[in-house]
């Protein structure tokens, strides 16, 4: 009897928790749209004509005082300026992209100058439920630009709508692993790198991107005569495939590529399920020679990728320089 009563209590508590979560989500969505409407009203008033110029110059200042007196906090001049900017940035309310976004995330996103980058973060932070801290970290580490450097630009990048899944949308170069708190030079310490990644698995998953779930470390693949061990294995439920990651603390070599090629082939033959897509392999290395990339299976492979990683957060200038070099190499190889 006691167990039945306890079950009733827990069931009702769960219903209330779900209801509160839905209510919070609903209120949050309504407030974000309301802030957009406030921004719209401010802009319309500012554009009302010369006869209102003097009043319009102090509109936000006076409105802030009135709303603060009436409703309390949240209506500073700076926040009203953000609402105005929100409307000016998106003259049509982006219904499909703000369902899960907090006002804090919206404020962060509208500060981004590049339209394609801004729309990317709007869509991804909404669909992936990024926290404000995660969004800020991704923007600061150049998440979008690192992802874009591994793929060809398409006409869909400026649309704030779901697009067809492309494998290259899930591969970044470089990966930024500053959360590991490791020095830049860790040559010969693959085991330490692997152990630290496992200890920071949640942060590593966030850096990998959407759809990744952890499977195992030192995953054994056995044939009739030999055993092989892949450093890290993940499964991506969006791509519906295994993702094998090999960790290197040195520059990419032909041997690294050959080893990953073998791992991918073995996974496809021995581990891949009937409904799985072909296995992906990512070699994480400290540097790579474009000559090796060009004259190896990496050049045309849709399954094997080599990406550099950084154990310290690069500066804006360093990040831009790295991505510029990758884009230059890509254009050169296409020529």
QUISULMO-V496829 format. One record per pair of residues at least 12 apart in sequence whose ideal C-beta (glycine too) atoms are under 10 Angstrom apart, sorted by sequence separation. I is the first residue (numbers start at 0). J is the second residue. If there is no record, write none. Layout:
i:I j:J
i:I j:J
//
This chain:
i:62 j:74
i:63 j:75
i:64 j:76
i:66 j:78
i:85 j:97
i:93 j:105
i:96 j:108
i:108 j:120
i:109 j:121
i:153 j:165
i:179 j:191
i:201 j:213
i:216 j:228
i:217 j:229
i:218 j:230
i:220 j:232
i:229 j:241
i:231 j:243
i:232 j:244
i:247 j:259
i:266 j:278
i:292 j:304
i:309 j:321
i:45 j:58
i:63 j:76
i:66 j:79
i:107 j:120
i:108 j:121
i:124 j:137
i:129 j:142
i:143 j:156
i:179 j:192
i:200 j:213
i:215 j:228
i:216 j:229
i:217 j:230
i:218 j:231
i:230 j:243
i:231 j:244
i:245 j:258
i:264 j:277
i:265 j:278
i:266 j:279
i:292 j:305
i:41 j:55
i:44 j:58
i:45 j:59
i:62 j:76
i:63 j:77
i:108 j:122
i:120 j:134
i:123 j:137
i:124 j:138
i:151 j:165
i:181 j:195
i:215 j:229
i:216 j:230
i:217 j:231
i:218 j:232
i:229 j:243
i:230 j:244
i:231 j:245
i:245 j:259
i:263 j:277
i:264 j:278
i:266 j:280
i:291 j:305
i:307 j:321
i:44 j:59
i:59 j:74
i:61 j:76
i:63 j:78
i:150 j:165
i:180 j:195
i:181 j:196
i:214 j:229
i:215 j:230
i:216 j:231
i:217 j:232
i:218 j:233
i:229 j:244
i:230 j:245
i:231 j:246
i:244 j:259
i:263 j:278
i:282 j:297
i:59 j:75
i:60 j:76
i:63 j:79
i:89 j:105
i:104 j:120
i:105 j:121
i:108 j:124
i:150 j:166
i:151 j:167
i:176 j:192
i:179 j:195
i:197 j:213
i:200 j:216
i:215 j:231
i:216 j:232
i:229 j:245
i:230 j:246
i:243 j:259
i:262 j:278
i:263 j:279
i:264 j:280
i:41 j:58
i:59 j:76
i:62 j:79
i:63 j:80
i:85 j:102
i:88 j:105
i:104 j:121
i:107 j:124
i:108 j:125
i:120 j:137
i:149 j:166
i:150 j:167
i:178 j:195
i:179 j:196
i:214 j:231
i:215 j:232
i:230 j:247
i:245 j:262
i:263 j:280
i:280 j:297
i:288 j:305
i:41 j:59
i:44 j:62
i:59 j:77
i:120 j:138
i:149 j:167
i:150 j:168
i:178 j:196
i:213 j:231
i:214 j:232
i:215 j:233
i:244 j:262
i:262 j:280
i:287 j:305
i:307 j:325
i:59 j:78
i:60 j:79
i:89 j:108
i:105 j:124
i:123 j:142
i:149 j:168
i:150 j:169
i:176 j:195
i:179 j:198
i:180 j:199
i:197 j:216
i:213 j:232
i:214 j:233
i:243 j:262
i:261 j:280
i:286 j:305
i:287 j:306
i:306 j:325
i:59 j:79
i:82 j:102
i:85 j:105
i:88 j:108
i:89 j:109
i:100 j:120
i:104 j:124
i:105 j:125
i:123 j:143
i:147 j:167
i:149 j:169
i:150 j:170
i:176 j:196
i:179 j:199
i:196 j:216
i:213 j:233
i:214 j:234
i:243 j:263
i:259 j:279
i:260 j:280
i:262 j:282
i:280 j:300
i:287 j:307
i:41 j:62
i:58 j:79
i:59 j:80
i:81 j:102
i:84 j:105
i:85 j:106
i:88 j:109
i:100 j:121
i:104 j:125
i:117 j:138
i:146 j:167
i:147 j:168
i:149 j:170
i:150 j:171
i:178 j:199
i:212 j:233
i:213 j:234
i:241 j:262
i:242 j:263
i:259 j:280
i:279 j:300
i:282 j:303
i:283 j:304
i:284 j:305
i:286 j:307
i:40 j:62
i:84 j:106
i:87 j:109
i:88 j:110
i:96 j:118
i:116 j:138
i:120 j:142
i:146 j:168
i:148 j:170
i:149 j:171
i:150 j:172
i:194 j:216
i:211 j:233
i:212 j:234
i:241 j:263
i:243 j:265
i:258 j:280
i:259 j:281
i:279 j:301
i:280 j:302
i:281 j:303
i:282 j:304
i:283 j:305
i:284 j:306
i:285 j:307
i:286 j:308
i:59 j:82
i:82 j:105
i:85 j:108
i:86 j:109
i:88 j:111
i:101 j:124
i:119 j:142
i:120 j:143
i:123 j:146
i:146 j:169
i:148 j:171
i:149 j:172
i:176 j:199
i:178 j:201
i:179 j:202
i:193 j:216
i:210 j:233
i:211 j:234
i:212 j:235
i:218 j:241
i:220 j:243
i:243 j:266
i:259 j:282
i:279 j:302
i:280 j:303
i:281 j:304
i:282 j:305
i:283 j:306
i:284 j:307
i:285 j:308
i:59 j:83
i:78 j:102
i:81 j:105
i:82 j:106
i:85 j:109
i:96 j:120
i:97 j:121
i:100 j:124
i:107 j:131
i:119 j:143
i:146 j:170
i:147 j:171
i:148 j:172
i:149 j:173
i:178 j:202
i:179 j:203
i:193 j:217
i:207 j:231
i:210 j:234
i:211 j:235
i:212 j:236
i:242 j:266
i:256 j:280
i:258 j:282
i:277 j:301
i:278 j:302
i:279 j:303
i:280 j:304
i:281 j:305
i:282 j:306
i:283 j:307
i:284 j:308
i:285 j:309
i:37 j:62
i:58 j:83
i:81 j:106
i:84 j:109
i:93 j:118
i:96 j:121
i:97 j:122
i:99 j:124
i:100 j:125
i:104 j:129
i:106 j:131
i:116 j:141
i:118 j:143
i:119 j:144
i:145 j:170
i:146 j:171
i:147 j:172
i:148 j:173
i:177 j:202
i:178 j:203
i:210 j:235
i:211 j:236
i:218 j:243
i:241 j:266
i:277 j:302
i:278 j:303
i:279 j:304
i:280 j:305
i:281 j:306
i:282 j:307
i:283 j:308
i:285 j:310
i:81 j:107
i:84 j:110
i:88 j:114
i:95 j:121
i:96 j:122
i:99 j:125
i:104 j:130
i:108 j:134
i:116 j:142
i:117 j:143
i:145 j:171
i:146 j:172
i:176 j:202
i:207 j:233
i:209 j:235
i:210 j:236
i:211 j:237
i:240 j:266
i:241 j:267
i:256 j:282
i:276 j:302
i:82 j:109
i:95 j:122
i:96 j:123
i:97 j:124
i:98 j:125
i:99 j:126
i:103 j:130
i:104 j:131
i:107 j:134
i:111 j:138
i:116 j:143
i:119 j:146
i:144 j:171
i:145 j:172
i:176 j:203
i:178 j:205
i:190 j:217
i:208 j:235
i:209 j:236
i:210 j:237
i:211 j:238
i:214 j:241
i:240 j:267
i:243 j:270
i:255 j:282
i:78 j:106
i:81 j:109
i:89 j:117
i:93 j:121
i:96 j:124
i:97 j:125
i:98 j:126
i:99 j:127
i:100 j:128
i:101 j:129
i:103 j:131
i:107 j:135
i:110 j:138
i:115 j:143
i:116 j:144
i:119 j:147
i:143 j:171
i:145 j:173
i:178 j:206
i:203 j:231
i:207 j:235
i:209 j:237
i:210 j:238
i:214 j:242
i:216 j:244
i:255 j:283
i:37 j:66
i:73 j:102
i:77 j:106
i:81 j:110
i:88 j:117
i:89 j:118
i:93 j:122
i:96 j:125
i:99 j:128
i:100 j:129
i:101 j:130
i:102 j:131
i:103 j:132
i:104 j:133
i:142 j:171
i:145 j:174
i:174 j:203
i:177 j:206
i:204 j:233
i:208 j:237
i:209 j:238
i:210 j:239
i:214 j:243
i:229 j:258
i:241 j:270
i:255 j:284
i:88 j:118
i:95 j:125
i:96 j:126
i:98 j:128
i:99 j:129
i:101 j:131
i:104 j:134
i:108 j:138
i:113 j:143
i:141 j:171
i:145 j:175
i:176 j:206
i:203 j:233
i:210 j:240
i:212 j:242
i:229 j:259
i:232 j:262
i:241 j:271
i:252 j:282
i:95 j:126
i:100 j:131
i:103 j:134
i:104 j:135
i:107 j:138
i:113 j:144
i:116 j:147
i:140 j:171
i:175 j:206
i:200 j:231
i:211 j:242
i:227 j:258
i:240 j:271
i:241 j:272
i:251 j:282
i:256 j:287
i:89 j:121
i:93 j:125
i:103 j:135
i:111 j:143
i:115 j:147
i:141 j:173
i:174 j:206
i:210 j:242
i:230 j:262
i:240 j:272
i:251 j:283
i:252 j:284
i:255 j:287
i:88 j:121
i:101 j:134
i:140 j:173
i:142 j:175
i:174 j:207
i:211 j:244
i:229 j:262
i:239 j:272
i:251 j:284
i:263 j:296
i:100 j:134
i:125 j:159
i:140 j:174
i:141 j:175
i:174 j:208
i:196 j:230
i:197 j:231
i:227 j:261
i:228 j:262
i:229 j:263
i:232 j:266
i:241 j:275
i:250 j:284
i:251 j:285
i:298 j:332
i:126 j:161
i:140 j:175
i:171 j:206
i:196 j:231
i:207 j:242
i:227 j:262
i:239 j:274
i:240 j:275
i:241 j:276
i:243 j:278
i:244 j:279
i:245 j:280
i:246 j:281
i:247 j:282
i:248 j:283
i:249 j:284
i:250 j:285
i:251 j:286
i:252 j:287
i:253 j:288
i:256 j:291
i:260 j:295
i:267 j:302
i:289 j:324
i:293 j:328
i:122 j:158
i:139 j:175
i:140 j:176
i:171 j:207
i:229 j:265
i:239 j:275
i:240 j:276
i:241 j:277
i:242 j:278
i:243 j:279
i:244 j:280
i:245 j:281
i:246 j:282
i:247 j:283
i:248 j:284
i:249 j:285
i:250 j:286
i:251 j:287
i:252 j:288
i:255 j:291
i:256 j:292
i:260 j:296
i:266 j:302
i:289 j:325
i:292 j:328
i:37 j:74
i:115 j:152
i:119 j:156
i:122 j:159
i:140 j:177
i:170 j:207
i:171 j:208
i:193 j:230
i:207 j:244
i:229 j:266
i:238 j:275
i:239 j:276
i:240 j:277
i:241 j:278
i:242 j:279
i:243 j:280
i:244 j:281
i:245 j:282
i:246 j:283
i:247 j:284
i:248 j:285
i:249 j:286
i:250 j:287
i:251 j:288
i:259 j:296
i:260 j:297
i:263 j:300
i:41 j:79
i:45 j:83
i:118 j:156
i:119 j:157
i:121 j:159
i:122 j:160
i:137 j:175
i:139 j:177
i:169 j:207
i:170 j:208
i:192 j:230
i:193 j:231
i:227 j:265
i:232 j:270
i:234 j:272
i:238 j:276
i:239 j:277
i:240 j:278
i:241 j:279
i:242 j:280
i:243 j:281
i:244 j:282
i:245 j:283
i:246 j:284
i:247 j:285
i:250 j:288
i:251 j:289
i:253 j:291
i:257 j:295
i:259 j:297
i:264 j:302
i:289 j:327
i:293 j:331
i:34 j:73
i:41 j:80
i:118 j:157
i:119 j:158
i:122 j:161
i:136 j:175
i:169 j:208
i:238 j:277
i:240 j:279
i:241 j:280
i:242 j:281
i:243 j:282
i:244 j:283
i:245 j:284
i:247 j:286
i:252 j:291
i:256 j:295
i:257 j:296
i:263 j:302
i:289 j:328
i:293 j:332
i:42 j:82
i:116 j:156
i:117 j:157
i:118 j:158
i:119 j:159
i:122 j:162
i:168 j:208
i:169 j:209
i:190 j:230
i:247 j:287
i:251 j:291
i:255 j:295
i:256 j:296
i:260 j:300
i:263 j:303
i:289 j:329
i:292 j:332
i:37 j:78
i:38 j:79
i:41 j:82
i:42 j:83
i:115 j:156
i:116 j:157
i:118 j:159
i:136 j:177
i:168 j:209
i:169 j:210
i:189 j:230
i:203 j:244
i:220 j:261
i:229 j:270
i:234 j:275
i:235 j:276
i:238 j:279
i:250 j:291
i:251 j:292
i:253 j:294
i:256 j:297
i:259 j:300
i:262 j:303
i:287 j:328
i:37 j:79
i:38 j:80
i:40 j:82
i:41 j:83
i:42 j:84
i:114 j:156
i:115 j:157
i:117 j:159
i:118 j:160
i:136 j:178
i:169 j:211
i:220 j:262
i:253 j:295
i:260 j:302
i:289 j:331
i:30 j:73
i:38 j:81
i:39 j:82
i:40 j:83
i:43 j:86
i:114 j:157
i:115 j:158
i:222 j:265
i:252 j:295
i:253 j:296
i:259 j:302
i:260 j:303
i:289 j:332
i:34 j:78
i:38 j:82
i:39 j:83
i:42 j:86
i:113 j:157
i:218 j:262
i:221 j:265
i:234 j:278
i:235 j:279
i:251 j:295
i:256 j:300
i:259 j:303
i:34 j:79
i:37 j:82
i:38 j:83
i:41 j:86
i:42 j:87
i:164 j:209
i:220 j:265
i:259 j:304
i:36 j:82
i:37 j:83
i:38 j:84
i:39 j:85
i:40 j:86
i:41 j:87
i:164 j:210
i:220 j:266
i:222 j:268
i:232 j:278
i:233 j:279
i:251 j:297
i:259 j:305
i:34 j:81
i:35 j:82
i:38 j:85
i:39 j:86
i:222 j:269
i:256 j:303
i:34 j:82
i:37 j:85
i:38 j:86
i:39 j:87
i:42 j:90
i:196 j:244
i:218 j:266
i:220 j:268
i:221 j:269
i:233 j:281
i:33 j:82
i:34 j:83
i:36 j:85
i:37 j:86
i:38 j:87
i:220 j:269
i:256 j:305
i:35 j:85
i:36 j:86
i:38 j:88
i:196 j:246
i:220 j:270
i:231 j:281
i:255 j:305
i:34 j:85
i:35 j:86
i:38 j:89
i:39 j:90
i:193 j:244
i:229 j:280
i:34 j:86
i:38 j:90
i:218 j:270
i:230 j:282
i:231 j:283
i:35 j:88
i:39 j:92
i:193 j:246
i:230 j:283
i:31 j:85
i:35 j:89
i:192 j:246
i:251 j:305
i:35 j:90
i:191 j:246
i:192 j:247
i:251 j:306
i:35 j:91
i:36 j:92
i:189 j:245
i:190 j:246
i:192 j:248
i:214 j:270
i:251 j:307
i:35 j:92
i:189 j:246
i:191 j:248
i:250 j:307
i:35 j:93
i:188 j:246
i:189 j:247
i:190 j:248
i:245 j:303
i:247 j:305
i:189 j:248
i:243 j:302
i:32 j:92
i:188 j:248
i:189 j:249
i:243 j:303
i:245 j:305
i:248 j:308
i:31 j:92
i:145 j:206
i:185 j:246
i:186 j:247
i:187 j:248
i:247 j:308
i:31 j:93
i:32 j:94
i:35 j:97
i:96 j:158
i:97 j:159
i:146 j:208
i:186 j:248
i:187 j:249
i:240 j:302
i:242 j:304
i:244 j:306
i:246 j:308
i:248 j:310
i:95 j:158
i:96 j:159
i:142 j:205
i:185 j:248
i:186 j:249
i:95 j:159
i:96 j:160
i:142 j:206
i:184 j:248
i:185 j:249
i:186 j:250
i:32 j:97
i:94 j:159
i:95 j:160
i:96 j:161
i:28 j:94
i:31 j:97
i:93 j:159
i:95 j:161
i:136 j:202
i:140 j:206
i:142 j:208
i:169 j:235
i:31 j:98
i:93 j:160
i:181 j:248
i:31 j:99
i:34 j:102
i:137 j:205
i:169 j:237
i:28 j:97
i:31 j:100
i:33 j:102
i:133 j:202
i:136 j:205
i:137 j:206
i:166 j:235
i:168 j:237
i:169 j:238
i:27 j:97
i:28 j:98
i:31 j:101
i:35 j:105
i:89 j:159
i:136 j:206
i:168 j:238
i:174 j:244
i:27 j:98
i:28 j:99
i:30 j:101
i:31 j:102
i:34 j:105
i:38 j:109
i:137 j:208
i:164 j:235
i:169 j:240
i:27 j:99
i:28 j:100
i:30 j:102
i:34 j:106
i:133 j:205
i:166 j:238
i:170 j:242
i:27 j:100
i:28 j:101
i:31 j:104
i:164 j:237
i:165 j:238
i:169 j:242
i:24 j:98
i:27 j:101
i:31 j:105
i:164 j:238
i:166 j:240
i:207 j:281
i:24 j:99
i:27 j:102
i:130 j:205
i:164 j:239
i:129 j:205
i:127 j:205
i:127 j:208
i:127 j:209
i:126 j:209
i:127 j:210
i:123 j:208
i:123 j:209
i:196 j:283
i:192 j:283
i:186 j:285
i:185 j:285
i:184 j:285
i:183 j:285
i:206 j:308
i:174 j:281
i:176 j:283
i:170 j:279
i:172 j:281
i:174 j:283
i:166 j:276
i:169 j:279
i:171 j:281
i:173 j:283
i:166 j:277
i:170 j:281
i:172 j:283
i:173 j:284
i:169 j:281
i:173 j:285
i:166 j:279
i:173 j:286
i:172 j:287
i:195 j:310
i:192 j:308
i:192 j:310
i:185 j:310
i:183 j:309
i:184 j:310
i:183 j:310
i:182 j:310
i:183 j:311
i:179 j:308
i:181 j:310
i:182 j:311
i:180 j:310
i:181 j:311
i:179 j:310
i:180 j:311
i:172 j:304
i:174 j:306
i:176 j:308
i:177 j:309
i:178 j:310
i:179 j:311
i:171 j:304
i:172 j:305
i:173 j:306
i:174 j:307
i:175 j:308
i:176 j:309
i:177 j:310
i:167 j:301
i:170 j:304
i:172 j:306
i:173 j:307
i:174 j:308
i:175 j:309
i:176 j:310
i:177 j:311
i:178 j:312
i:166 j:301
i:169 j:304
i:170 j:305
i:171 j:306
i:172 j:307
i:173 j:308
i:174 j:309
i:175 j:310
i:176 j:311
i:177 j:312
i:166 j:302
i:170 j:306
i:171 j:307
i:172 j:308
i:173 j:309
i:174 j:310
i:175 j:311
i:176 j:312
i:177 j:313
i:167 j:304
i:171 j:308
i:175 j:312
i:166 j:304
i:175 j:313
i:173 j:313
i:175 j:318
i:173 j:318
i:173 j:321
i:172 j:321
i:173 j:322
i:172 j:322
i:173 j:325
i:172 j:325
i:149 j:304
i:149 j:306
i:148 j:306
i:145 j:306
i:145 j:307
i:145 j:309
i:145 j:313
i:140 j:309
i:141 j:312
i:140 j:312
i:141 j:313
i:139 j:312
i:140 j:313
i:145 j:318
i:148 j:321
i:149 j:322
i:139 j:313
i:141 j:315
i:144 j:318
i:148 j:322
i:152 j:326
i:144 j:319
i:147 j:322
i:148 j:323
i:136 j:312
i:139 j:315
i:141 j:317
i:145 j:321
i:148 j:324
i:149 j:325
i:141 j:318
i:144 j:321
i:145 j:322
i:148 j:325
i:140 j:318
i:141 j:319
i:144 j:322
i:147 j:325
i:148 j:326
i:151 j:329
i:139 j:318
i:144 j:323
i:147 j:326
i:150 j:329
i:141 j:321
i:145 j:325
i:148 j:328
i:149 j:329
i:141 j:322
i:144 j:325
i:148 j:329
i:144 j:326
i:151 j:333
//
